[in-house]
Amino acid sequence: MEISPFYDKKVACLYCKYNFTTIRVRSRFVRVASHENDFKPVYSDPEVNPIFYNVAVCPHCGFSFTDDFSPYFAPGTEEDIAERITSKWNGRSFSSERDVDEAIKTYKLAYLSAMFKKEKVLTLAGLTLRIAWLYRDKGAEVEEQRFLTIARNFYNASFSEGDFAGTQMSETRVLYLIAELSWKIGDKDEAIKSFSRVLEGQRMSSDPKIIKMAKERWQDIRAIK
């Protein structure tokens, strides 16, 4: 019998504790052909895209989340979620295979949930960057640019506040993303400033791969300038 790339994962809603299943992709079926300059993975088989399935959407209350969400709810946030999300929820399920449009809907739900829950700014940055990637897959450039701008601003805030500390995101990686996203949205001054900061800190960095990418992008930018 042929094994499907997809499987059902049992999860409990972080907010209402309701148990439901959400689809995930088996790791053995995930083959990354390359990465774009803003770390967007390009998969060998576009039909098997794990990014489509990162968000779990609770069919009971509508709260939507990824593995990056913390289990902690700050005071007042649960009431906000009840009023802004659950009271308007129509019980829709996203527990079957998704296309790019459905994936975008799940990320936008997660983005709303993260805002009302007051998640880390870094988490908001990651969600909005992935929405931009999905719009890129669709060829929707205006929406892609909109969400690249939102993501860049969140990464800037994360860097300023230092809320990336203790996560898998290093200072070098956050700065690189600020630089790359700034370049993509046409904010050349911010791009040049941030790429310079990445290269100035290269001796202290534990991310040689990111330093190499920054040097290559810096050369590209100098050639264009």
N, C-alpha and C positions, 0 to 999 in steps of 0.2 A: 504493500500500500504506500502511495506517495505521501510524504509528510508535507503538510502545509507550512509555509513560512510564518503563518500567524497562529497565535494561541491565546486562549482566554486566561487572564490573570485576575484572581479574586482580590479585591481591595475594599477597604472600609473608608467611607467618606470622612475626611478630616474634620468636617464641620458637624454633620448630623449623625455620623457613625453608621449610616446605612451601608449594608454589605451589597456589593454588586460586582459584575465582571467587566473588564475593559480589555480590548485587544492589544497585544504586544507582538513584536517581531522576534522570532528566534535568532539569536546572535549569529548562528552558523550561516544564515541566509543574507547577512548584512555584508556587502562588499563595497568598500569605498574606493572609487577609481582615482579620485583626486580631491583636493580642497581648493576653494577659491580664496582670494586674498583676505576676506573677512571670516575665514574658517568654515564657510558653508561647505558641507560635504557633498560631493557629487557621487551618487551611487551607480554601480554598474547596471543594476536593474531598477529603473525609476519606479516600477510598480511595487517594489519592496523598500519603502522609505520609512525607517523607524521614526523620523521626525513627525510623521502624520499621527503617531500613536503615543506621543509623550504625555499628552494631557488626558487625565481621567475626569470624566464629567458625571457627577452623581445624578442619576435619573430621578431620584427622589426630591432633592432640594435645589439642584442646579449648581451647587458649588463645584468649581472645577480647579484642578490642581495638578502639579507635576511632582516628581521626586525631590525637587529643590525647595518645596514649601516646608516651613517648619510646622511642628504640631501645635505651637503656642499661638493663642489668640489674645491680643492685647485687650484690655478693658474697653467695652463699647463696640468692639468690631463685630461681635456676633449679632448684636442688635442691628447694626448697619447691613450686614449680609442678609438677615431675615427680611429687612425692609426693601433693600435694593435688588436682591436677587431672588430669594426663595418665594416671596409674595407674588412675583411676576413669572414664576417658572411654570412651564406647561407640561412638564413630565417627559420631555423628549429624551430618547436614548441614543447615545453615540457608540454603542457596544458592538457594532459590526464594522466591516472594512470601510475605510474612509478614502474619499478622493481629496484633491487639494482644497476644494471649496469647504468641505466639511472640516478638514484639518484647520483651516483659517478660523472657522466659527469656534472650534474648541479652544484655540489659542486666545481668541478675543474674550471668551468666557473666563479663561484662566487669568487673563490680564485684569479684567474687572474684579474677579475674586481676590486677586493679589493686592489690588489697590484698596479695596474695602477692608481686607485683612491687615493692611499695613505691612506687607512682606518687605524683605530687604530690597533696597533699590537695585542691587545687582540682579536679583531674581526678575524684577520688572524689565531690566535691560535685556536679559536673556530671552524673555518671552517676546518682547517687541522686535528683537533682532530676528527671531525665528519667523515671526509674521512677515517681516520684510523678505526673508528668504523664500517663503511660500508664494508671496506675490511675484517674486523674480521668476519662480518656476512657471507661473501663469503668464508671464510677460506683461504684467500690469505695473508699468514703470512709475506712474504717479503715486500709486499706493505704496509701492516699494520705497520710493524716496521719502514719503511721509513717515513710514515706520523706521527707516534708517535714521531719520532725524530724531525721532522720539528715543530710539535706542541709544544714539550717540549722547543725547542729553542725560539719559539715565546713567550711562557709563561715566560721564563727567561727574555727575553727582556722587556716584559710588566711589570714584577716585578721591574726590574732595572730602567725603565723609569717612573714607577708609573702611566702608562696610564690606569690602571684599576680603578683609583680613580673616584668616581661618577657613577660607574656602579653597577650592581647587584653582581659583583665578589668582594668578600672581600680579603684582603691581606692573610688571613689564607687559603682561598680556592685556591688562585693562588699558594701559596707556597706548599700546599698539592699536587696540580696537578703536579708541577715541580718534587716533590719527587716521586710520584706514576709513572709518565711517565718515569722518569729516571730509576726507578727500572725495569720497563717493557722492556726498551731498553738495559738493562745490564750495565748502568752507576751507579754502586753501590755507589761510593764515593759521587756523587751528590745526590743520593737518601737519603743516611744516613745524609748528611749535611742538606738537606732541611726538612726531617722529624724532625730532632733535632730542627731546627728553629721554626717549627710549635709548637712543644711541649714546647719550651722555652717561646713562646709568649702566652701560653694558658690563663694566667690570664687576659691578655688584650683583648682576642678574644671575639667576639660576635657570634661565630660559634661553640657551644658546640658539635654539631653533627659531625662536621669535626674533632674536637679535638679527639673525641671518635674513629673515623675511623683511625686517624693517630696513636693513641695508639695501636689499634689492628694490624695495618700494621707494626708498630715498633716491636711488639712482634713476628709477623710472620718472619720478617727479622732477628731478633736476633736468632730465632730458626733455620733458614736456615744457618746463618753465622757459 
